[in-house]
Amino acid sequence: MSKEITYEEALIQLKEIVSKLEMKQVKIDDLASTVKEAKQLVDFCREKLDKTESEINKIIQPEEGEEEL
């Protein structure tokens, strides 16, 4: 993944790879690189989800010492 992509774009690419793998449309010579690309996309999506979850938790949970509204 050379350029910065969005979560949605990564998910679409990952679904395309999974579909090709399920339909056995990936040549054996390309299998390792295809699986590597899928792993990178999965890692990217996980990282994005974890970061977003952390940001949301900071927003909805008051910090220590702050009063709840």
C-alpha positions as CSV (number, residue, x, y, z in Angstrom):
1,M,0.0,0.0,0.0
2,S,2.0,2.9,-1.3
3,K,-0.6,5.7,-1.0
4,E,-2.7,6.6,1.9
5,I,-6.1,5.0,1.6
6,T,-9.3,5.2,3.6
7,Y,-10.8,2.5,5.7
8,E,-13.6,2.0,3.2
9,E,-11.1,1.6,0.3
10,A,-9.0,-0.9,2.2
11,L,-12.1,-2.9,3.0
12,I,-13.3,-3.0,-0.6
13,Q,-9.8,-4.2,-1.7
14,L,-9.8,-6.8,1.0
15,K,-13.2,-8.1,0.0
16,E,-12.0,-8.3,-3.7
17,I,-9.0,-10.3,-2.6
18,V,-11.1,-12.7,-0.5
19,S,-13.5,-13.2,-3.3
20,K,-10.7,-14.0,-5.8
21,L,-9.2,-16.5,-3.3
22,E,-12.6,-18.1,-2.7
23,M,-13.2,-18.5,-6.4
24,K,-9.6,-19.7,-6.9
25,Q,-8.8,-16.9,-9.3
26,V,-5.3,-16.3,-7.9
27,K,-2.5,-18.0,-9.7
28,I,-0.1,-20.0,-7.4
29,D,2.7,-17.7,-8.5
30,D,0.8,-14.7,-7.2
31,L,-0.6,-16.3,-4.1
32,A,2.1,-15.2,-1.6
33,S,2.0,-11.6,-2.7
34,T,-1.8,-11.6,-2.7
35,V,-1.9,-13.0,0.9
36,K,0.8,-10.4,1.9
37,E,-1.3,-7.6,0.5
38,A,-4.4,-8.9,2.3
39,K,-2.5,-9.0,5.6
40,Q,-1.4,-5.4,5.1
41,L,-5.0,-4.4,4.5
42,V,-6.2,-6.3,7.6
43,D,-3.5,-4.7,9.7
44,F,-4.4,-1.2,8.3
45,C,-8.1,-1.8,9.1
46,R,-7.4,-3.0,12.6
47,E,-5.2,-0.1,13.4
48,K,-7.8,2.4,12.0
49,L,-10.6,0.8,14.1
50,D,-8.4,0.7,17.2
51,K,-7.5,4.4,16.8
52,T,-11.1,5.4,16.1
53,E,-12.3,3.4,19.2
54,S,-9.7,5.1,21.3
55,E,-10.7,8.6,20.1
56,I,-14.4,7.9,20.7
57,N,-13.7,6.6,24.2
58,K,-11.8,9.8,25.0
59,I,-14.8,11.8,23.8
60,I,-17.5,9.9,25.7
61,Q,-15.7,9.1,28.9
62,P,-14.9,12.1,31.1
63,E,-11.3,12.4,32.2
64,E,-10.3,12.0,35.8
65,G,-11.1,15.0,37.8
66,E,-13.7,16.3,35.3
67,E,-17.3,16.6,36.3
68,E,-19.9,14.8,34.2
69,L,-22.5,17.1,32.6
